[in-house]
Amino acid sequence: MIALRFSKIVAGISLACLCTSAHALGGCASDAAPWLTLKITAGALSPEADRTTVVRIHADGCADVHRPAYLREAGDFRVALAANEVAALRTKIDTAGLRHFDAPQVRAKLGSLQKEHAEQRKVSGSEYFTVSDADSYEMEWADAKSRGSVVWAGLPSYAEAYPEVTALRDLNRMAEALQTVAQRSDAVRVQGATP
């Protein structure tokens, strides 16, 4: 009798969890446009290859993720983000200054720093910094506050090589936060989704 009641309780809890998960992911099927998107295109792979990781975050907390064919767990997935996770991403955009990211200004700052480093290298004999076959990072956002986009090739390498360029460092942190979403183990595979 006790075992029967226990199994009914466990079955009820399992069904409730299943319904909660289905409801959380069910909202991901909406046609609402994403407010935040990250695309990382592998530079070393052929343009004809499936080589772009895509993360799209919707206002309802749904994240659509495409993992390209060269990754171990390739395919299309959905992740249900909690409200506080979505709020944290919105805060990151604000605190990272992405709404005011000025690519020409950042490139000018990098050019200035590279000249300084080149002068130092003449004395020390160091090599010149370069990123070959760099992955392209493209981030777009569109919400009530603003709409914008940033594209940067070799983002992690440049952010590491030039930590004094705050805009690049913050953009890289935002990209890392979205990559974490793309790699979550609670992602549910979706059939027929588009990257």
Backbone as a chain_set.jsonl record, in Angstrom:
{"seq": "MIALRFSKIVAGISLACLCTSAHALGGCASDAAPWLTLKITAGALSPEADRTTVVRIHADGCADVHRPAYLREAGDFRVALAANEVAALRTKIDTAGLRHFDAPQVRAKLGSLQKEHAEQRKVSGSEYFTVSDADSYEMEWADAKSRGSVVWAGLPSYAEAYPEVTALRDLNRMAEALQTVAQRSDAVRVQGATP", "coords": {"N": [[0.822, -1.186, 0.0], [1.868, 1.277, 0.879], [4.007, 1.383, -0.885], [2.61, 1.563, -3.301], [1.315, 4.05, -3.025], [3.588, 5.668, -2.866], [4.705, 5.226, -5.409], [2.711, 6.402, -6.962], [2.934, 9.048, -6.146], [5.549, 9.62, -7.001], [5.165, 9.245, -9.756], [3.338, 11.281, -10.23], [4.872, 13.543, -9.599], [6.873, 13.278, -11.553], [5.323, 13.574, -13.879], [4.43, 16.194, -13.498], [6.866, 17.561, -13.621], [7.591, 16.949, -16.256], [5.499, 18.199, -17.64], [5.96, 20.846, -16.897], [8.485, 21.284, -18.073], [7.8, 20.881, -20.755], [5.982, 22.959, -21.068], [7.645, 25.168, -20.611], [9.421, 24.962, -22.777], [7.585, 24.989, -24.778], [6.806, 27.641, -25.187], [8.879, 28.49, -26.72], [8.296, 28.048, -29.296], [7.141, 30.186, -30.43], [6.58, 32.815, -32.855], [7.887, 35.118, -32.4], [10.252, 37.684, -32.887], [13.76, 37.365, -32.278], [15.479, 39.063, -29.624], [18.113, 39.213, -29.112], [21.005, 38.098, -30.679], [23.635, 35.881, -31.459], [26.154, 35.034, -33.712], [28.611, 32.818, -34.614], [31.036, 32.287, -36.842], [33.045, 29.846, -38.133], [36.237, 30.486, -39.186], [38.196, 28.913, -40.373], [37.012, 26.935, -41.811], [35.437, 25.692, -44.828], [33.39, 27.897, -46.781], [31.12, 26.641, -47.768], [30.497, 24.756, -45.916], [28.643, 23.656, -43.001], [29.091, 25.8, -40.665], [28.521, 27.676, -38.729], [27.793, 28.721, -35.515], [24.833, 29.497, -33.877], [22.98, 31.553, -31.732], [19.926, 32.476, -30.536], [18.058, 34.655, -28.632], [14.919, 34.98, -27.201], [12.341, 37.229, -26.03], [10.648, 35.928, -24.266], [12.232, 34.168, -22.944], [13.065, 31.976, -24.322], [15.62, 30.231, -25.996], [16.956, 29.72, -29.066], [19.124, 27.499, -30.552], [21.737, 26.782, -32.768], [23.984, 24.325, -33.456], [26.833, 23.829, -35.272], [27.818, 21.393, -37.846], [30.446, 20.483, -37.371], [30.768, 20.277, -34.672], [30.582, 18.164, -31.752], [27.998, 17.576, -30.629], [26.002, 18.277, -32.779], [23.391, 20.198, -34.373], [19.988, 21.424, -34.043], [18.644, 23.156, -31.297], [16.71, 23.895, -28.318], [16.572, 26.038, -25.541], [15.268, 26.758, -22.408], [15.323, 29.694, -20.781], [15.533, 31.083, -17.534], [13.689, 33.816, -16.063], [15.394, 35.514, -14.619], [17.829, 34.956, -15.838], [17.492, 35.963, -18.416], [17.149, 38.638, -17.748], [19.69, 39.12, -16.716], [21.252, 38.934, -19.039], [20.278, 41.158, -20.435], [21.128, 43.175, -18.714], [23.889, 42.814, -18.936], [24.322, 43.682, -21.569], [23.791, 46.384, -21.269], [25.697, 47.17, -19.278], [28.047, 46.465, -20.536], [28.289, 48.307, -22.461], [27.515, 47.896, -25.071], [25.46, 49.023, -26.501], [26.463, 51.357, -27.361], [28.64, 50.729, -28.864], [31.325, 51.431, -30.902], [32.649, 50.59, -33.706], [34.582, 51.701, -35.627], [35.94, 53.49, -33.924], [36.983, 51.734, -32.021], [38.671, 50.232, -33.659], [40.477, 52.224, -34.383], [41.636, 52.74, -31.89], [42.849, 50.247, -31.462], [44.686, 50.305, -33.593], [46.351, 52.385, -32.752], [47.377, 51.255, -30.395], [48.702, 49.06, -31.494], [50.722, 50.325, -32.894], [52.164, 51.412, -30.756], [52.954, 49.02, -29.525], [54.505, 47.998, -31.585], [56.641, 49.767, -31.582], [57.731, 49.109, -29.113], [58.467, 46.503, -29.679], [60.584, 46.831, -31.414], [62.629, 47.336, -29.746], [62.556, 45.115, -28.049], [62.342, 42.925, -29.724], [60.082, 41.361, -30.146], [57.381, 39.401, -31.654], [54.946, 40.327, -34.18], [51.501, 40.798, -33.491], [48.921, 38.766, -34.759], [45.923, 37.338, -36.17], [45.14, 34.489, -37.758], [42.877, 32.94, -40.065], [40.594, 33.665, -38.598], [37.727, 33.298, -36.495], [34.522, 34.644, -37.123], [32.622, 36.899, -35.265], [29.388, 37.833, -34.731], [27.088, 39.977, -33.399], [23.791, 40.844, -32.628], [21.229, 43.03, -31.5], [17.942, 43.954, -30.492], [15.761, 45.758, -28.869], [13.521, 47.409, -26.554], [15.104, 49.544, -25.808], [17.204, 49.97, -27.68], [18.586, 49.307, -30.978], [20.986, 47.376, -32.628], [24.198, 46.272, -33.943], [27.202, 44.32, -34.02], [30.181, 43.324, -35.537], [32.986, 41.27, -35.42], [36.093, 39.958, -36.202], [37.999, 37.298, -34.94], [37.561, 37.786, -32.222], [37.921, 36.735, -29.395], [40.723, 36.423, -29.324], [41.73, 38.992, -29.885], [40.602, 40.396, -27.738], [41.971, 39.224, -25.64], [44.642, 39.817, -26.297], [44.663, 42.567, -26.223], [43.819, 43.733, -23.577], [43.352, 46.208, -22.5], [41.551, 47.475, -24.112], [38.558, 48.171, -23.474], [35.997, 47.998, -24.668], [36.22, 45.841, -26.482], [36.889, 43.769, -24.729], [34.545, 43.664, -23.158], [32.63, 43.061, -25.116], [33.527, 40.529, -25.812], [33.053, 39.172, -23.403], [30.264, 39.224, -23.375], [29.747, 37.657, -25.634], [30.827, 35.256, -24.692], [28.986, 34.685, -22.649], [26.704, 34.115, -24.156], [27.645, 31.955, -25.605], [27.814, 30.115, -23.585], [25.12, 29.603, -23.164], [24.611, 28.307, -25.579], [25.946, 25.932, -25.172], [24.67, 24.591, -23.178], [23.675, 21.845, -21.152], [21.04, 21.202, -20.747], [19.693, 21.657, -23.057], [17.226, 21.054, -25.522], [16.776, 18.913, -28.216], [15.652, 19.97, -31.417], [13.598, 19.24, -34.109], [13.683, 20.006, -37.549], [14.207, 22.744, -37.324], [15.524, 25.98, -38.247], [18.785, 27.354, -38.92]], "CA": [[0.0, 0.0, 0.0], [2.772, 2.422, 0.948], [4.763, 1.387, -2.137], [1.701, 2.024, -4.339], [1.166, 5.502, -2.848], [4.87, 6.277, -3.202], [4.872, 5.207, -6.866], [1.784, 7.394, -7.509], [3.518, 10.361, -5.868], [6.679, 9.768, -7.914], [4.609, 9.417, -11.098], [2.752, 12.631, -10.272], [5.978, 14.505, -9.65], [7.501, 13.144, -12.873], [4.411, 14.164, -14.852], [4.465, 17.646, -13.281], [8.142, 18.053, -14.155], [7.516, 16.827, -17.698], [4.591, 19.251, -18.117], [6.647, 22.123, -16.705], [9.505, 21.386, -19.112], [7.133, 21.032, -22.042], [5.433, 24.314, -21.108], [8.754, 26.116, -20.726], [9.937, 24.904, -24.13], [6.488, 25.272, -25.689], [6.854, 29.061, -25.499], [9.954, 28.709, -27.671], [7.788, 27.845, -30.643], [6.515, 31.422, -30.9], [7.202, 33.447, -34.021], [8.442, 36.406, -31.98], [11.627, 37.916, -33.322], [14.707, 37.374, -31.16], [15.992, 40.399, -29.273], [19.563, 39.115, -29.009], [21.513, 37.008, -31.518], [25.079, 35.729, -31.654], [26.569, 34.085, -34.745], [30.058, 32.616, -34.66], [31.328, 31.543, -38.064], [34.415, 29.319, -38.11], [36.994, 31.018, -40.306], [39.088, 27.919, -40.973], [36.238, 25.961, -42.573], [34.938, 26.111, -46.129], [32.112, 28.616, -46.736], [30.016, 25.732, -48.091], [30.268, 23.872, -44.763], [27.823, 24.111, -41.873], [30.196, 26.244, -39.813], [28.113, 28.802, -37.9], [27.028, 28.549, -34.276], [23.851, 30.581, -33.777], [22.193, 31.596, -30.498], [18.9, 33.525, -30.6], [17.337, 34.773, -27.369], [13.617, 35.629, -27.33], [11.919, 37.94, -24.817], [9.983, 35.002, -23.349], [13.221, 33.3, -22.309], [13.466, 30.876, -25.198], [16.862, 30.383, -26.75], [17.127, 28.789, -30.177], [20.563, 27.294, -30.724], [22.206, 25.898, -33.842], [25.375, 23.89, -33.304], [27.212, 23.36, -36.611], [28.149, 19.986, -38.055], [31.775, 20.084, -36.9], [30.723, 20.065, -33.222], [30.205, 16.813, -31.348], [26.535, 17.515, -30.551], [25.506, 19.224, -33.78], [21.951, 20.2, -34.608], [19.201, 22.554, -33.569], [18.211, 22.927, -29.923], [16.046, 24.978, -27.594], [16.87, 26.128, -24.111], [14.374, 27.667, -21.701], [16.047, 30.499, -19.8], [14.73, 31.672, -16.463], [13.538, 35.277, -16.183], [16.597, 36.194, -14.112], [18.896, 34.776, -16.821], [17.225, 36.935, -19.482], [17.442, 39.951, -17.155], [21.153, 39.228, -16.61], [21.757, 39.222, -20.384], [19.934, 42.561, -20.729], [22.026, 43.997, -17.896], [25.228, 42.705, -19.535], [24.382, 44.557, -22.743], [23.874, 47.765, -20.775], [26.958, 47.43, -18.57], [29.165, 46.277, -21.466], [28.341, 49.437, -23.374], [27.311, 47.46, -26.449], [24.514, 49.925, -27.167], [27.237, 52.484, -27.889], [29.868, 50.186, -29.443], [31.723, 52.171, -32.092], [33.709, 49.768, -34.301], [35.712, 52.504, -36.139], [36.696, 54.028, -32.794], [37.733, 50.612, -31.431], [39.76, 49.917, -34.597], [41.477, 53.295, -34.25], [42.337, 52.48, -30.621], [43.725, 49.094, -31.713], [45.783, 50.764, -34.442], [47.256, 53.154, -31.895], [48.068, 50.313, -29.5], [49.624, 48.249, -32.284], [51.905, 51.16, -33.156], [52.933, 51.441, -29.504], [53.572, 47.701, -29.348], [55.545, 47.863, -32.609], [57.794, 50.523, -31.083], [58.314, 48.298, -28.039], [59.068, 45.312, -30.29], [61.875, 47.192, -32.02], [63.603, 47.228, -28.667], [62.566, 43.777, -27.448], [62.407, 41.875, -30.74], [58.874, 40.525, -30.117], [56.676, 39.208, -32.921], [53.747, 41.122, -34.4], [50.274, 40.052, -33.201], [47.981, 38.569, -35.861], [45.004, 36.199, -36.029], [44.856, 33.938, -39.085], [41.659, 32.119, -40.116], [39.826, 34.052, -37.415], [36.28, 33.128, -36.473], [33.795, 35.909, -37.149], [31.605, 37.03, -34.219], [28.381, 38.832, -35.084], [26.072, 40.091, -32.36], [22.72, 41.79, -32.932], [20.21, 43.17, -30.464], [16.838, 44.847, -30.819], [14.787, 45.77, -27.782], [12.883, 48.711, -26.349], [16.114, 50.593, -25.61], [17.987, 50.261, -28.885], [18.821, 48.264, -31.977], [22.351, 47.517, -33.098], [24.948, 45.062, -34.266], [28.664, 44.4, -33.991], [30.865, 42.196, -36.172], [34.419, 41.336, -35.131], [36.821, 38.721, -36.491], [39.035, 36.97, -33.957], [37.219, 38.508, -30.994], [38.603, 36.316, -28.161], [42.17, 36.659, -29.424], [41.975, 40.438, -29.741], [40.261, 40.793, -26.368], [43.052, 38.754, -24.775], [45.89, 40.504, -26.638], [44.531, 43.994, -25.903], [42.86, 43.831, -22.467], [43.079, 47.608, -22.182], [40.44, 47.933, -24.954], [37.395, 47.75, -22.693], [34.87, 47.651, -25.539], [36.434, 44.477, -26.993], [36.816, 42.855, -23.591], [33.142, 43.519, -22.78], [31.963, 42.341, -26.204], [33.92, 39.132, -25.675], [32.327, 38.607, -22.248], [28.884, 39.012, -23.805], [29.786, 36.497, -26.522], [31.028, 34.079, -23.837], [27.718, 34.4, -21.961], [25.806, 33.478, -25.119], [28.205, 30.64, -25.911], [27.422, 29.254, -22.468], [23.746, 29.174, -23.471], [24.703, 27.358, -26.695], [26.548, 24.672, -24.726], [23.972, 24.057, -22.0], [23.327, 20.429, -21.217], [19.588, 21.026, -20.693], [19.128, 21.978, -24.371], [16.376, 19.999, -26.088], [16.928, 18.865, -29.672], [14.464, 20.362, -32.166], [13.63, 18.748, -35.488], [13.16, 20.904, -38.576], [14.489, 24.163, -37.06], [16.471, 26.576, -39.193], [19.846, 28.09, -38.228]], "C": [[0.87, 1.255, 0.0], [3.558, 2.523, -0.352], [3.896, 1.904, -3.278], [1.51, 3.537, -4.25], [2.448, 6.225, -3.267], [5.057, 6.337, -4.717], [3.915, 6.2, -7.527], [2.331, 8.802, -7.3], [4.672, 10.63, -6.823], [6.182, 9.99, -9.336], [4.012, 10.806, -11.258], [3.812, 13.704, -10.376], [6.642, 14.461, -11.017], [6.645, 13.791, -13.951], [4.418, 15.683, -14.724], [5.744, 18.243, -13.846], [8.132, 18.035, -15.678], [6.641, 17.927, -18.281], [5.251, 20.617, -17.995], [7.701, 22.324, -17.783], [8.873, 21.608, -20.475], [6.551, 22.434, -22.169], [6.54, 25.332, -21.314], [9.291, 26.131, -22.155], [8.856, 25.205, -25.156], [6.463, 26.722, -26.098], [7.92, 29.378, -26.532], [9.481, 28.581, -29.11], [7.161, 29.114, -31.214], [7.284, 31.994, -32.089], [7.81, 34.799, -33.678], [9.894, 36.513, -32.436], [12.555, 37.887, -32.111], [15.172, 38.801, -30.872], [17.514, 40.405, -29.178], [20.038, 37.895, -29.798], [23.032, 37.049, -31.559], [25.298, 34.692, -32.742], [28.087, 34.026, -34.726], [30.348, 31.725, -35.863], [32.801, 31.152, -38.063], [35.153, 29.75, -39.367], [37.824, 29.987, -41.034], [38.347, 26.896, -41.825], [35.731, 26.558, -43.877], [33.606, 26.85, -45.994], [30.907, 27.73, -47.059], [29.637, 24.841, -46.913], [29.283, 24.507, -43.771], [28.829, 24.504, -40.797], [29.827, 27.369, -38.854], [27.295, 28.361, -36.698], [26.103, 29.751, -34.166], [23.094, 30.435, -32.452], [21.233, 32.773, -30.634], [18.104, 33.506, -29.301], [16.05, 35.562, -27.618], [13.22, 36.244, -25.988], [11.269, 37.012, -23.799], [10.942, 34.023, -22.682], [13.637, 32.114, -23.146], [14.779, 31.212, -25.887], [16.88, 29.301, -27.817], [18.613, 28.718, -30.457], [20.801, 26.374, -31.912], [23.675, 25.608, -33.585], [25.794, 23.286, -34.633], [27.738, 21.931, -36.634], [29.498, 19.578, -37.488], [31.817, 19.882, -35.382], [30.204, 18.667, -32.895], [28.685, 16.654, -31.281], [25.954, 18.568, -31.475], [23.991, 19.129, -33.881], [21.305, 21.454, -34.06], [18.578, 22.209, -32.229], [17.427, 24.128, -29.409], [16.411, 24.871, -26.127], [15.887, 27.123, -23.514], [15.171, 28.388, -20.622], [15.075, 31.034, -18.759], [14.693, 33.187, -16.652], [14.784, 36.01, -15.699], [17.778, 36.033, -15.067], [18.734, 35.763, -17.983], [17.561, 38.337, -18.985], [18.955, 40.167, -17.06], [21.777, 39.538, -17.976], [21.47, 40.676, -20.763], [20.866, 43.507, -19.966], [23.435, 43.986, -18.471], [25.362, 43.628, -20.742], [24.541, 46.006, -22.304], [25.233, 48.057, -20.159], [28.173, 47.276, -19.482], [29.285, 47.439, -22.443], [28.124, 49.055, -24.824], [26.374, 48.389, -27.206], [25.243, 51.101, -27.814], [28.56, 52.017, -28.509], [30.139, 50.894, -30.771], [32.921, 51.458, -32.715], [34.846, 50.608, -34.877], [36.577, 53.079, -35.007], [37.554, 52.937, -32.149], [38.896, 50.236, -32.342], [40.872, 50.974, -34.526], [42.294, 53.102, -32.977], [43.301, 51.311, -30.793], [44.927, 49.503, -32.562], [46.818, 51.529, -33.644], [48.064, 52.234, -30.983], [49.068, 49.458, -30.268], [50.89, 49.034, -32.636], [52.788, 51.232, -31.921], [53.668, 50.127, -29.296], [54.697, 47.478, -30.355], [56.812, 48.597, -32.178], [58.504, 49.728, -29.985], [59.026, 47.078, -28.611], [60.409, 45.612, -30.932], [62.983, 47.055, -30.992], [63.712, 45.786, -28.194], [62.652, 42.644, -28.46], [61.207, 40.95, -30.744], [58.252, 40.413, -31.498], [55.422, 40.071, -32.97], [52.512, 40.251, -34.167], [49.39, 39.972, -34.44], [47.108, 37.349, -35.574], [44.698, 35.704, -37.436], [43.642, 33.011, -38.99], [40.746, 32.397, -38.92], [38.337, 33.748, -37.58], [35.64, 34.507, -36.436], [32.689, 35.876, -36.096], [30.662, 38.15, -34.621], [27.299, 38.83, -34.01], [25.076, 41.17, -32.781], [21.773, 41.848, -31.751], [19.161, 44.16, -30.939], [15.821, 44.733, -29.698], [14.228, 47.176, -27.627], [13.894, 49.847, -26.234], [16.865, 50.956, -26.882], [18.033, 49.06, -29.815], [20.258, 48.468, -32.459], [22.99, 46.19, -33.432], [26.438, 45.361, -34.232], [29.194, 43.158, -34.691], [32.348, 42.359, -35.891], [35.052, 39.971, -35.41], [37.897, 38.509, -35.433], [38.802, 37.599, -32.6], [37.957, 38.02, -29.749], [40.104, 36.61, -28.175], [42.509, 38.134, -29.249], [41.677, 40.917, -28.324], [41.362, 40.379, -25.395], [44.343, 39.536, -25.028], [45.867, 41.984, -26.251], [43.507, 44.191, -24.785], [42.507, 45.265, -22.095], [41.969, 48.2, -23.055], [39.153, 47.379, -24.346], [36.235, 47.289, -23.572], [35.014, 46.231, -26.083], [36.324, 43.444, -25.882], [35.357, 42.599, -23.206], [32.333, 42.788, -23.851], [32.282, 40.856, -26.11], [33.203, 38.46, -24.501], [30.872, 38.324, -22.599], [28.796, 37.785, -24.707], [29.973, 35.213, -25.715], [29.743, 33.694, -23.112], [26.746, 33.692, -22.903], [26.328, 32.109, -25.559], [27.868, 29.645, -24.804], [26.007, 28.734, -22.671], [23.782, 28.102, -24.556], [25.184, 25.984, -26.256], [25.793, 24.02, -23.57], [23.529, 22.619, -22.203], [21.819, 20.195, -21.168], [18.902, 21.42, -22.003], [18.364, 20.772, -24.902], [16.482, 20.067, -27.607], [15.595, 19.168, -30.352], [14.627, 19.851, -33.602], [13.059, 19.817, -36.407], [13.387, 22.374, -38.311], [15.499, 24.678, -38.05], [17.531, 27.364, -38.439], [19.706, 29.591, -38.369]], "O": [[0.641, 2.18, -0.779], [3.759, 3.621, -0.871], [4.397, 2.618, -4.147], [1.539, 4.231, -5.267], [2.401, 7.258, -3.934], [5.505, 7.349, -5.256], [4.261, 6.788, -8.552], [2.206, 9.655, -8.179], [4.778, 11.718, -7.389], [6.72, 10.836, -10.051], [4.164, 11.434, -12.305], [3.675, 14.657, -11.142], [6.946, 15.51, -11.585], [7.163, 14.474, -14.834], [4.413, 16.388, -15.733], [5.718, 19.302, -14.473], [8.599, 18.975, -16.321], [6.99, 18.525, -19.299], [5.118, 21.455, -18.888], [7.807, 23.411, -18.35], [9.351, 22.426, -21.261], [6.61, 23.037, -23.24], [6.39, 26.26, -22.108], [9.586, 27.2, -22.691], [9.157, 25.626, -26.273], [6.132, 27.027, -27.244], [7.87, 30.436, -27.161], [10.193, 28.966, -30.037], [6.7, 29.119, -32.355], [8.462, 31.702, -32.297], [8.206, 35.546, -34.573], [10.655, 35.547, -32.373], [12.174, 38.338, -31.031], [15.245, 39.636, -31.774], [18.136, 41.468, -29.165], [19.531, 36.79, -29.605], [23.635, 38.115, -31.677], [24.712, 33.61, -32.71], [28.763, 35.051, -34.811], [29.957, 30.559, -35.896], [33.686, 32.005, -38.0], [34.745, 29.42, -40.48], [38.129, 30.17, -42.213], [38.978, 26.074, -42.49], [35.61, 27.776, -44.012], [32.775, 26.465, -45.171], [29.787, 28.046, -46.658], [28.566, 24.235, -46.917], [29.122, 25.727, -43.721], [29.359, 23.642, -40.096], [30.708, 27.96, -38.23], [26.253, 27.719, -36.833], [26.534, 30.89, -34.341], [22.631, 29.35, -32.099], [21.654, 33.915, -30.821], [17.546, 32.479, -28.917], [16.079, 36.662, -28.17], [13.708, 35.826, -24.938], [11.329, 37.274, -22.597], [10.511, 33.145, -21.935], [14.481, 31.323, -22.723], [15.005, 32.347, -26.306], [16.825, 28.11, -27.509], [19.282, 29.743, -30.585], [20.161, 25.332, -32.051], [24.501, 26.518, -33.507], [25.176, 22.323, -35.087], [28.057, 21.344, -35.6], [29.677, 18.408, -37.149], [32.806, 19.367, -34.861], [29.471, 18.069, -33.683], [28.144, 15.691, -31.824], [25.475, 19.611, -31.03], [23.389, 18.116, -33.524], [21.975, 22.409, -33.67], [18.049, 21.113, -32.041], [17.472, 25.218, -29.979], [16.54, 23.785, -25.561], [15.696, 28.212, -24.056], [15.637, 27.769, -19.665], [13.939, 31.39, -19.072], [15.555, 33.763, -17.316], [15.189, 37.009, -16.294], [18.652, 36.9, -15.102], [19.713, 36.326, -18.47], [18.176, 39.128, -19.7], [19.442, 41.272, -17.297], [22.725, 40.319, -18.06], [22.321, 41.346, -21.346], [21.331, 44.51, -20.508], [24.105, 45.018, -18.497], [26.392, 44.278, -20.92], [25.32, 46.761, -22.885], [25.856, 49.07, -20.475], [29.214, 47.886, -19.235], [30.273, 47.542, -23.171], [28.507, 49.805, -25.722], [26.485, 48.525, -28.425], [24.706, 51.759, -28.706], [29.49, 52.809, -28.662], [29.276, 50.943, -31.648], [34.064, 51.682, -32.315], [36.005, 50.266, -34.641], [37.8, 53.144, -35.127], [38.702, 53.177, -31.778], [39.991, 49.949, -31.858], [42.057, 50.648, -34.6], [43.512, 53.282, -32.988], [44.44, 51.37, -30.328], [46.055, 49.095, -32.283], [48.021, 51.347, -33.834], [49.271, 52.407, -30.819], [50.151, 49.16, -29.765], [51.988, 48.479, -32.67], [54.011, 51.127, -32.017], [54.846, 50.109, -28.939], [55.712, 46.857, -30.039], [57.922, 48.106, -32.385], [59.734, 49.683, -29.94], [60.064, 46.663, -28.096], [61.279, 44.742, -30.991], [64.119, 46.707, -31.315], [64.811, 45.283, -27.964], [62.997, 41.519, -28.098], [61.291, 39.85, -31.292], [58.542, 41.205, -32.394], [54.903, 40.493, -31.936], [52.477, 39.097, -34.595], [49.138, 40.983, -35.095], [47.501, 36.448, -34.833], [44.068, 36.412, -38.221], [43.414, 32.377, -37.96], [40.198, 31.476, -38.314], [37.768, 33.919, -38.657], [36.154, 35.424, -35.796], [31.907, 34.926, -36.045], [31.089, 39.286, -34.827], [26.673, 37.803, -33.748], [25.456, 42.254, -33.225], [21.538, 40.843, -31.081], [19.458, 45.087, -31.693], [15.108, 43.736, -29.59], [14.444, 48.033, -28.484], [13.568, 50.995, -26.534], [17.132, 52.132, -27.13], [17.584, 47.963, -29.484], [20.692, 49.601, -32.672], [22.404, 45.126, -33.232], [26.868, 46.503, -34.393], [28.7, 42.056, -34.456], [32.911, 43.435, -36.09], [34.586, 38.95, -34.903], [38.62, 39.44, -35.078], [39.761, 37.914, -31.895], [38.585, 38.842, -29.083], [40.679, 36.999, -27.158], [43.46, 38.482, -28.55], [42.406, 41.742, -27.774], [41.652, 41.097, -24.439], [45.056, 39.879, -24.085], [46.91, 42.582, -25.985], [42.44, 44.757, -25.021], [41.487, 45.512, -21.452], [41.491, 49.301, -22.78], [38.722, 46.27, -24.663], [35.568, 46.304, -23.256], [34.031, 45.493, -26.14], [35.739, 42.377, -26.068], [34.972, 41.457, -22.955], [31.453, 41.989, -23.53], [31.404, 40.017, -26.309], [32.795, 37.304, -24.603], [30.31, 37.314, -22.178], [27.885, 36.969, -24.566], [29.349, 34.195, -26.016], [29.441, 32.509, -22.974], [26.043, 32.77, -22.49], [25.542, 31.208, -25.852], [27.66, 28.461, -25.072], [25.719, 27.57, -22.389], [23.068, 27.103, -24.468], [24.868, 24.98, -26.896], [26.236, 23.001, -23.041], [23.07, 22.233, -23.279], [21.358, 19.106, -21.511], [17.676, 21.507, -22.06], [18.793, 19.628, -24.754], [16.305, 21.125, -28.21], [14.544, 18.688, -29.925], [15.68, 20.021, -34.217], [12.062, 20.459, -36.075], [12.81, 23.204, -39.013], [16.254, 23.9, -38.633], [17.224, 27.984, -37.421], [20.528, 30.339, -37.84]]}, "num_chains": 1, "name": "protein.A"}
